[in-house]
């Protein structure tokens, strides 16, 4: 992990395209501002991990999941 010390209104640049700026510090809370190219997404870590988990679960093939998918595309159920 890279640790960098920054003060209010100071920033870091990631990959030459993403700027992360310290906007405010109050007690033990820090407010960050992000500037990044259009088309990219930024998620809070806990939300990103939840999305990954749901995507992995959606890929699990069980007899019930397979039956549901086949029914949705109009094919016969498998035995």
N, C-alpha and C positions, 0 to 999 in steps of 0.2 A: 504494500500500500504506500502510495506517495502522500506525504503530509506537507502542506504548504501553508504558511502563515500569511494572511491578508488582512488589511484593515478596511473600514467602510470606504466604498467607492473604488477599491482596488479590485482587479480581476485577474483571471487566468484565461488562457486561450488553449483549447483542445483541438488537435488536428488542424489548426489553422482556420477553422470555420465555426467553432463553438466558443462563445465567450460566457464565462461564469463570473458574475460580479457580486461582491458583498454589498448589499443594499442597506441592511440594518442589523444591529446587534443589540439585543435586550436581554440582560441576564444570561441565561444559558441557551437562549434561542438566537438563531441566525437566519436572516431572510436573504435569500439568494435570487438574483435575476439571471435569466438565461437568454442569450441571443443565438439563434441557430438557423441554418438554411431551411427554407420552406420544404415540406415533404418529409422532414424528420419528426420523430415523436419523442416525447420526454414523459416518463412515468415515475411516480414515487416508487421506491423499491418494493414496498409491500404490495402495491397494485400490480407491478410488473411480475412479481413472483406468483400472484394469484392467477394472472392471465396465462403464464407458463404452465401452471398446474392444470388449469382447465383445458388447455390445448393438449397436454399429455393424456388427460383422462378421455378426451374426445377421440384419441387415436387408439384407445384400448379396444380390441375386438373381442366381444363376448357374443354368445349365441343370441342374446336379447338385442344387442346393438346391431348385429348383422341382420336379424329379422326386421328390425325397424327400418334400417336403410333399404333393404330389398323391398319392403312394403311401400316405401316412399317413392321408389323408382318404378313400381308397378310390376315387380316380378314375384314369382311364387315363393312362399316360405321354404326354407331348407328344413329337412327333417331333424 
